[in-house]
Amino acid sequence: MNSIVPVMKMHTKEKWGWFYLSWIILLFSFSINLIIGIVTSGTEPIYTGGMASIFIYMLAAGIGTLQMFQFAIGLSVRRKDFYFGTTGMFISVSAANSIVLLILSIVEKVSDSWGVSLHFFHLPYLNEGSLIEQFIIYFILMMNMLFLGFVIASIFLRFGRNGLLVFFGAVFVIITAVSFVLTYFEKWGIFFHWIAGHSAFELSLWMIPVVLLYMIVSYLLFKRATV
């Protein structure tokens, strides 16, 4: 634990990258939509996917750990300590962001969509569960994006640019193959019916094994990574 805390403190020095920038982007998007709602006097409900920006940013933040890793190694930080310290940072950031998103969702609901029919933080389907379920949804999504970025950074560290190209090529082939199979056997209807039959909370639980896989893969790659 004593060796992990310094790594977390090292991450927290990048306040702009971890805390400020993601919320500046999100709140800027929210402000634009709020202005539109005010101009239109809320005559038409506004549904926006602007909240997705903070989750996309978490992917970039996960990839950005590459630079911090190189800096940490220069300070003789062990790979194992960096990994667990970074994991602790991911958990902390995901929890903090999830709490703020949940509070904003509650405020949006109580304020009757900000008085202008703007649905930005409180969305149908996504926010239909209990407060605990909504928090878990946000938290798992955050962790998923952060560790996906961490895996991408790990692949680059271990195998370089060519390895990264192979990885994205393999992902593209897999997605194309799955899409072809679903189309050829006319299974898209069954697929979407299965999704519709589950709540957002239930679907988020399916991401837990994916997050665990990301954690294992990134750990194994980081142990063998070169700077």
VOSE-856140 format. One record per atom (N, C-alpha, C): x, y, z; residue in three letters. Coordinates in steps of 0.1 Angstrom, whole numbers, padded with zeros to 4 digits, always signed. Layout:
BEGIN
XYZALA/...
END
This chain:
BEGIN
+0008-0012+0000MET/+0000+0000+0000MET/+0009+0013+0000MET/+0020+0012+0008ASN/+0028+0024+0009ASN/+0035+0028-0005ASN/+0037+0018-0013SER/+0043+0020-0026SER/+0032+0024-0037SER/+0019+0021-0034ILE/+0009+0024-0043ILE/+0004+0039-0042ILE/+0003+0044-0030VAL/-0002+0057-0027VAL/+0006+0068-0034VAL/+0020+0067-0035PRO/+0028+0077-0042PRO/+0024+0077-0057PRO/+0021+0066-0063VAL/+0017+0066-0077VAL/+0004+0073-0079VAL/-0005+0071-0070MET/-0018+0078-0071MET/-0016+0093-0069MET/-0007+0097-0060LYS/-0004+0111-0058LYS/+0003+0117-0071LYS/+0011+0109-0077MET/+0017+0113-0089MET/+0006+0116-0100MET/-0004+0107-0101HIS/-0015+0109-0110HIS/-0023+0122-0107HIS/-0025+0124-0094THR/-0033+0136-0090THR/-0027+0149-0093THR/-0014+0149-0096LYS/-0007+0162-0100LYS/-0012+0166-0113LYS/-0017+0157-0121GLU/-0022+0160-0135GLU/-0037+0164-0133GLU/-0040+0174-0126LYS/-0054+0178-0123LYS/-0062+0181-0135LYS/-0055+0188-0145TRP/-0062+0191-0157TRP/-0066+0179-0165TRP/-0057+0169-0166GLY/-0060+0157-0173GLY/-0071+0148-0167GLY/-0070+0147-0153TRP/-0079+0138-0146TRP/-0092+0144-0142TRP/-0092+0157-0139PHE/-0104+0162-0133PHE/-0110+0174-0141PHE/-0103+0184-0145TYR/-0108+0196-0150TYR/-0113+0195-0165TYR/-0104+0189-0174LEU/-0107+0190-0188LEU/-0120+0182-0192LEU/-0122+0170-0186SER/-0133+0162-0189SER/-0146+0169-0186SER/-0146+0176-0174TRP/-0158+0183-0170TRP/-0160+0196-0178TRP/-0149+0203-0182ILE/-0151+0215-0190ILE/-0157+0211-0203ILE/-0153+0200-0209ILE/-0159+0195-0222ILE/-0174+0192-0220ILE/-0177+0184-0209LEU/-0190+0180-0207LEU/-0199+0192-0204LEU/-0195+0201-0196LEU/-0203+0213-0192LEU/-0205+0223-0203LEU/-0195+0223-0212PHE/-0196+0232-0224PHE/-0207+0226-0233PHE/-0207+0213-0235SER/-0218+0207-0243SER/-0231+0209-0236SER/-0232+0208-0223PHE/-0244+0210-0216PHE/-0249+0224-0218PHE/-0240+0234-0217SER/-0243+0248-0218SER/-0249+0251-0232SER/-0243+0246-0242ILE/-0248+0248-0256ILE/-0263+0243-0257ILE/-0265+0231-0252ASN/-0279+0225-0252ASN/-0288+0233-0244ASN/-0284+0238-0232LEU/-0292+0246-0223LEU/-0296+0259-0230LEU/-0287+0265-0237ILE/-0290+0277-0245ILE/-0300+0275-0255ILE/-0298+0263-0262ILE/-0308+0260-0273ILE/-0322+0258-0266ILE/-0322+0251-0255GLY/-0335+0249-0248GLY/-0342+0262-0244GLY/-0333+0272-0239ILE/-0339+0285-0235ILE/-0344+0293-0247ILE/-0336+0292-0258VAL/-0341+0299-0271VAL/-0354+0294-0276VAL/-0355+0280-0275THR/-0368+0274-0281THR/-0379+0274-0270THR/-0376+0279-0258SER/-0386+0280-0247SER/-0391+0266-0243SER/-0383+0256-0246GLY/-0387+0242-0241GLY/-0399+0237-0248GLY/-0402+0242-0260THR/-0414+0238-0267THR/-0413+0223-0272THR/-0400+0219-0275GLU/-0398+0206-0279GLU/-0387+0199-0270GLU/-0390+0187-0265PRO/-0380+0180-0256PRO/-0367+0178-0264PRO/-0356+0181-0257ILE/-0342+0179-0263ILE/-0336+0167-0256ILE/-0333+0157-0264TYR/-0325+0146-0260TYR/-0312+0146-0266TYR/-0301+0145-0258THR/-0288+0146-0264THR/-0279+0136-0258THR/-0269+0132-0266GLY/-0260+0122-0261GLY/-0247+0129-0256GLY/-0248+0142-0252GLY/-0236+0149-0248GLY/-0229+0143-0236GLY/-0237+0136-0228MET/-0230+0130-0216MET/-0220+0120-0219MET/-0221+0114-0231ALA/-0212+0104-0236ALA/-0198+0110-0237ALA/-0196+0123-0238SER/-0183+0129-0239SER/-0174+0125-0228SER/-0179+0125-0216ILE/-0170+0122-0204ILE/-0166+0108-0204ILE/-0174+0099-0209PHE/-0170+0084-0210PHE/-0159+0083-0221PHE/-0161+0090-0232ILE/-0151+0089-0243ILE/-0138+0095-0238ILE/-0139+0106-0230TYR/-0127+0112-0224TYR/-0119+0102-0215TYR/-0127+0094-0208MET/-0120+0084-0199MET/-0112+0074-0207MET/-0116+0071-0220LEU/-0109+0062-0228LEU/-0095+0069-0231LEU/-0096+0082-0235ALA/-0084+0089-0238ALA/-0075+0090-0225ALA/-0081+0092-0214ALA/-0073+0093-0201ALA/-0066+0080-0198ALA/-0073+0069-0201GLY/-0066+0056-0199GLY/-0054+0054-0208GLY/-0055+0059-0221ILE/-0044+0058-0230ILE/-0033+0067-0226ILE/-0037+0079-0220GLY/-0027+0089-0215GLY/-0018+0084-0204GLY/-0022+0073-0198THR/-0013+0068-0187THR/+0001+0063-0192THR/+0002+0062-0206LEU/+0014+0058-0212LEU/+0025+0068-0208LEU/+0022+0081-0209GLN/+0032+0092-0206GLN/+0036+0091-0191GLN/+0026+0089-0183MET/+0029+0088-0168MET/+0037+0076-0165MET/+0035+0065-0172PHE/+0043+0053-0170PHE/+0058+0056-0173PHE/+0060+0062-0184GLN/+0074+0065-0188GLN/+0081+0074-0177GLN/+0073+0084-0172PHE/+0078+0093-0162PHE/+0081+0085-0149PHE/+0072+0076-0145ALA/+0073+0068-0133ALA/+0085+0059-0133ALA/+0087+0053-0144ILE/+0098+0044-0146ILE/+0111+0051-0144ILE/+0112+0064-0149GLY/+0123+0072-0147GLY/+0126+0075-0133GLY/+0116+0074-0124LEU/+0117+0076-0110LEU/+0119+0063-0102LEU/+0122+0052-0110SER/+0124+0039-0104SER/+0112+0033-0097SER/+0100+0036-0102VAL/+0088+0030-0097VAL/+0086+0017-0103VAL/+0084+0007-0095ARG/+0082-0007-0101ARG/+0069-0008-0109ARG/+0069-0016-0119ARG/+0058-0018-0128ARG/+0045-0022-0120ARG/+0047-0031-0111LYS/+0036-0036-0103LYS/+0030-0025-0095LYS/+0038-0017-0089ASP/+0033-0006-0081ASP/+0026+0005-0090ASP/+0031+0007-0102PHE/+0025+0016-0111PHE/+0011+0011-0115PHE/+0010-0002-0118TYR/-0002-0008-0122TYR/-0013-0006-0111TYR/-0009-0010-0099PHE/-0019-0010-0088PHE/-0023+0004-0084PHE/-0013+0013-0085GLY/-0015+0027-0082GLY/-0025+0033-0092GLY/-0022+0030-0104THR/-0031+0035-0115THR/-0045+0029-0114THR/-0046+0016-0110THR/-0059+0010-0108THR/-0067+0018-0097THR/-0060+0021-0086GLY/-0066+0029-0075GLY/-0071+0042-0080GLY/-0063+0048-0089MET/-0067+0061-0095MET/-0079+0060-0103MET/-0080+0049-0111PHE/-0091+0046-0120PHE/-0104+0045-0111PHE/-0103+0037-0100ILE/-0114+0035-0092ILE/-0119+0048-0085ILE/-0109+0056-0081SER/-0113+0069-0074SER/-0119+0079-0084SER/-0114+0080-0096VAL/-0119+0089-0106VAL/-0133+0084-0110VAL/-0134+0071-0112SER/-0147+0066-0117SER/-0158+0068-0106SER/-0155+0066-0093ALA/-0164+0068-0083ALA/-0168+0083-0081ALA/-0158+0092-0082ALA/-0161+0106-0080ALA/-0169+0111-0092ALA/-0166+0108-0104ASN/-0174+0112-0115ASN/-0188+0106-0115ASN/-0189+0094-0111SER/-0202+0088-0110SER/-0211+0095-0100SER/-0205+0099-0089ILE/-0213+0106-0079ILE/-0218+0119-0084ILE/-0209+0126-0091VAL/-0213+0140-0096VAL/-0224+0138-0107VAL/-0222+0128-0116LEU/-0232+0126-0126LEU/-0246+0122-0120LEU/-0245+0114-0110LEU/-0258+0110-0103LEU/-0265+0122-0097LEU/-0257+0131-0090ILE/-0263+0143-0084ILE/-0269+0152-0095ILE/-0262+0154-0106LEU/-0267+0162-0117LEU/-0280+0156-0123LEU/-0280+0143-0124SER/-0292+0136-0129SER/-0304+0138-0119SER/-0302+0138-0106ILE/-0312+0141-0097ILE/-0317+0155-0098ILE/-0307+0165-0099VAL/-0311+0179-0101VAL/-0319+0181-0113VAL/-0315+0174-0124GLU/-0322+0176-0137GLU/-0337+0171-0135GLU/-0338+0160-0128LYS/-0352+0154-0127LYS/-0360+0163-0118LYS/-0355+0168-0107VAL/-0362+0177-0097VAL/-0366+0190-0104VAL/-0357+0195-0112SER/-0359+0208-0119SER/-0368+0207-0131SER/-0374+0196-0133ASP/-0382+0194-0145ASP/-0374+0196-0158ASP/-0363+0190-0159SER/-0354+0191-0171SER/-0349+0205-0173SER/-0345+0211-0162TRP/-0340+0225-0162TRP/-0350+0235-0166TRP/-0362+0231-0167GLY/-0373+0241-0170GLY/-0374+0243-0185GLY/-0366+0236-0193VAL/-0366+0238-0208VAL/-0367+0225-0215VAL/-0371+0215-0209SER/-0373+0201-0215SER/-0359+0196-0220SER/-0349+0199-0213LEU/-0335+0194-0217LEU/-0332+0181-0209LEU/-0330+0170-0217HIS/-0327+0157-0211HIS/-0312+0155-0214HIS/-0304+0158-0205PHE/-0289+0157-0207PHE/-0283+0147-0197PHE/-0286+0149-0185PHE/-0280+0140-0174PHE/-0290+0129-0170PHE/-0303+0131-0171HIS/-0313+0121-0167HIS/-0320+0117-0180HIS/-0316+0105-0184LEU/-0321+0100-0197LEU/-0330+0087-0195LEU/-0340+0086-0204PRO/-0349+0074-0204PRO/-0340+0062-0205PRO/-0344+0051-0199TYR/-0338+0038-0199TYR/-0325+0038-0191TYR/-0316+0047-0193LEU/-0303+0047-0185LEU/-0306+0050-0171LEU/-0315+0059-0168ASN/-0317+0063-0154ASN/-0331+0058-0148ASN/-0335+0046-0152GLU/-0348+0041-0148GLU/-0346+0033-0135GLU/-0335+0029-0131GLY/-0333+0021-0119GLY/-0331+0029-0107GLY/-0328+0023-0096SER/-0326+0030-0083SER/-0313+0038-0084SER/-0311+0047-0074LEU/-0299+0055-0074LEU/-0287+0047-0073LEU/-0287+0036-0065ILE/-0275+0027-0064ILE/-0272+0021-0078ILE/-0283+0016-0085GLU/-0281+0010-0098GLU/-0276+0020-0108GLU/-0281+0033-0107GLN/-0276+0043-0116GLN/-0261+0046-0114GLN/-0257+0046-0101PHE/-0243+0048-0098PHE/-0234+0037-0103PHE/-0239+0025-0102ILE/-0231+0013-0106ILE/-0230+0014-0121ILE/-0240+0018-0129ILE/-0240+0019-0143ILE/-0229+0029-0147ILE/-0229+0041-0141TYR/-0219+0051-0144TYR/-0205+0045-0141TYR/-0203+0039-0129PHE/-0190+0034-0124PHE/-0185+0024-0133PHE/-0193+0014-0137ILE/-0188+0003-0146ILE/-0184+0009-0160ILE/-0192+0018-0165LEU/-0189+0024-0178LEU/-0176+0031-0177LEU/-0174+0039-0167MET/-0161+0046-0165MET/-0149+0036-0164MET/-0151+0026-0156MET/-0140+0016-0155MET/-0137+0009-0168MET/-0148+0006-0175ASN/-0146-0001-0188ASN/-0138+0008-0198ASN/-0141+0021-0199MET/-0134+0029-0208MET/-0120+0032-0204MET/-0118+0034-0191LEU/-0104+0037-0186LEU/-0095+0025-0188LEU/-0100+0013-0185PHE/-0092+0001-0187PHE/-0090-0003-0201PHE/-0100+0000-0210LEU/-0098-0002-0224LEU/-0087+0007-0229LEU/-0086+0019-0225GLY/-0075+0028-0228GLY/-0062+0023-0223GLY/-0063+0017-0211PHE/-0051+0012-0204PHE/-0045+0000-0212PHE/-0054-0008-0217VAL/-0050-0020-0226VAL/-0044-0015-0238VAL/-0050-0005-0245ILE/-0044+0001-0257ILE/-0030+0006-0254ILE/-0028+0013-0243ALA/-0015+0018-0240ALA/-0005+0007-0237ALA/-0010-0004-0231SER/-0002-0015-0227SER/+0003-0022-0240SER/-0006-0024-0250ILE/-0002-0030-0262ILE/+0008-0022-0269ILE/+0007-0009-0269PHE/+0017+0000-0276PHE/+0030-0001-0269PHE/+0030-0002-0255LEU/+0043-0003-0248LEU/+0050-0016-0251LEU/+0042-0027-0252ARG/+0047-0040-0253ARG/+0051-0044-0267ARG/+0043-0039-0277PHE/+0045-0044-0291PHE/+0048-0032-0301PHE/+0046-0020-0296GLY/+0049-0009-0305GLY/+0037-0006-0314GLY/+0040+0003-0324ARG/+0030+0008-0333ARG/+0024-0004-0341ARG/+0033-0013-0346ASN/+0028-0024-0354ASN/+0019-0033-0346ASN/+0022-0035-0334GLY/+0013-0043-0325GLY/-0001-0037-0324GLY/-0001-0024-0323LEU/-0013-0016-0321LEU/-0022-0017-0334LEU/-0015-0017-0345LEU/-0022-0018-0358LEU/-0028-0032-0360LEU/-0020-0042-0355VAL/-0026-0056-0356VAL/-0038-0057-0347VAL/-0037-0051-0335PHE/-0048-0052-0325PHE/-0061-0046-0331PHE/-0060-0033-0337PHE/-0071-0027-0343PHE/-0076-0034-0355PHE/-0067-0040-0363GLY/-0071-0048-0374GLY/-0079-0060-0370GLY/-0074-0067-0359ALA/-0081-0079-0354ALA/-0095-0075-0349ALA/-0096-0064-0342VAL/-0109-0059-0337VAL/-0119-0056-0348VAL/-0114-0050-0359PHE/-0122-0047-0371PHE/-0127-0060-0377PHE/-0118-0070-0378VAL/-0122-0083-0385VAL/-0132-0090-0376VAL/-0131-0090-0363ILE/-0140-0096-0354ILE/-0154-0090-0355ILE/-0154-0076-0355ILE/-0167-0069-0356ILE/-0174-0072-0369ILE/-0166-0071-0380THR/-0171-0074-0393THR/-0177-0088-0394THR/-0170-0098-0389ALA/-0174-0112-0389ALA/-0187-0114-0382ALA/-0188-0108-0370VAL/-0200-0109-0362VAL/-0212-0103-0369VAL/-0209-0091-0374SER/-0220-0084-0382SER/-0225-0092-0394SER/-0215-0098-0401PHE/-0219-0107-0412PHE/-0227-0119-0408PHE/-0223-0125-0397VAL/-0231-0137-0392VAL/-0245-0133-0388VAL/-0246-0122-0381LEU/-0260-0118-0377LEU/-0268-0114-0389LEU/-0262-0108-0399THR/-0270-0104-0411THR/-0273-0116-0419THR/-0264-0125-0421TYR/-0266-0137-0430TYR/-0277-0146-0424TYR/-0276-0148-0411PHE/-0286-0157-0405PHE/-0298-0149-0399PHE/-0299-0137-0402GLU/-0310-0128-0399GLU/-0313-0129-0384GLU/-0303-0126-0376LYS/-0304-0127-0361LYS/-0303-0113-0355LYS/-0303-0102-0363TRP/-0303-0089-0357TRP/-0315-0087-0348TRP/-0327-0092-0352GLY/-0339-0090-0345GLY/-0338-0096-0331GLY/-0332-0108-0331ILE/-0331-0115-0318ILE/-0321-0108-0309ILE/-0310-0103-0315PHE/-0300-0095-0308PHE/-0306-0083-0301PHE/-0313-0075-0309PHE/-0319-0063-0303PHE/-0331-0066-0293PHE/-0338-0077-0296HIS/-0348-0081-0286HIS/-0342-0085-0273HIS/-0331-0091-0273TRP/-0324-0095-0261TRP/-0319-0083-0253TRP/-0314-0073-0260ILE/-0310-0060-0254ILE/-0322-0053-0248ILE/-0333-0053-0255ALA/-0345-0046-0251ALA/-0351-0053-0239ALA/-0348-0065-0237GLY/-0354-0073-0226GLY/-0346-0071-0213GLY/-0335-0064-0213HIS/-0327-0062-0201HIS/-0326-0047-0198HIS/-0326-0044-0185SER/-0324-0030-0181SER/-0310-0025-0183SER/-0307-0012-0183ALA/-0294-0007-0184ALA/-0285-0012-0173ALA/-0290-0014-0161PHE/-0283-0019-0150PHE/-0278-0033-0153PHE/-0288-0042-0158GLU/-0285-0056-0161GLU/-0274-0057-0172GLU/-0275-0048-0182LEU/-0265-0048-0192LEU/-0251-0044-0187LEU/-0251-0034-0178SER/-0239-0030-0173SER/-0231-0041-0165SER/-0239-0050-0159LEU/-0233-0061-0151LEU/-0225-0070-0161LEU/-0230-0071-0173TRP/-0223-0079-0183TRP/-0209-0073-0186TRP/-0207-0061-0183MET/-0194-0054-0186MET/-0183-0058-0175MET/-0188-0063-0164ILE/-0178-0066-0153ILE/-0168-0076-0158ILE/-0171-0087-0164PRO/-0161-0097-0169PRO/-0152-0090-0179PRO/-0157-0081-0187VAL/-0149-0074-0197VAL/-0139-0066-0190VAL/-0143-0058-0180VAL/-0134-0050-0172VAL/-0123-0058-0166VAL/-0127-0070-0160LEU/-0117-0079-0154LEU/-0107-0084-0164LEU/-0112-0087-0176LEU/-0103-0092-0187LEU/-0093-0081-0190LEU/-0098-0068-0192TYR/-0089-0057-0194TYR/-0078-0056-0184TYR/-0082-0057-0171MET/-0073-0056-0160MET/-0062-0067-0161MET/-0066-0079-0164ILE/-0056-0090-0164ILE/-0047-0088-0176ILE/-0052-0085-0188VAL/-0044-0083-0200VAL/-0034-0071-0198VAL/-0039-0060-0193SER/-0030-0048-0191SER/-0020-0051-0181SER/-0023-0059-0171TYR/-0013-0062-0160TYR/-0002-0071-0166TYR/-0006-0081-0174LEU/+0004-0090-0180LEU/+0013-0082-0190LEU/+0007-0073-0198LEU/+0015-0066-0208LEU/+0024-0056-0201LEU/+0019-0049-0190PHE/+0028-0039-0184PHE/+0040-0046-0177PHE/+0038-0058-0172LYS/+0049-0065-0166LYS/+0061-0067-0175LYS/+0058-0068-0188ARG/+0068-0071-0198ARG/+0071-0059-0207ARG/+0065-0048-0204ALA/+0066-0036-0212ALA/+0080-0030-0211ALA/+0085-0024-0222THR/+0098-0017-0222THR/+0094-0002-0224THR/+0103+0007-0219VAL/+0100+0021-0220VAL/+0106+0026-0233VAL/
END
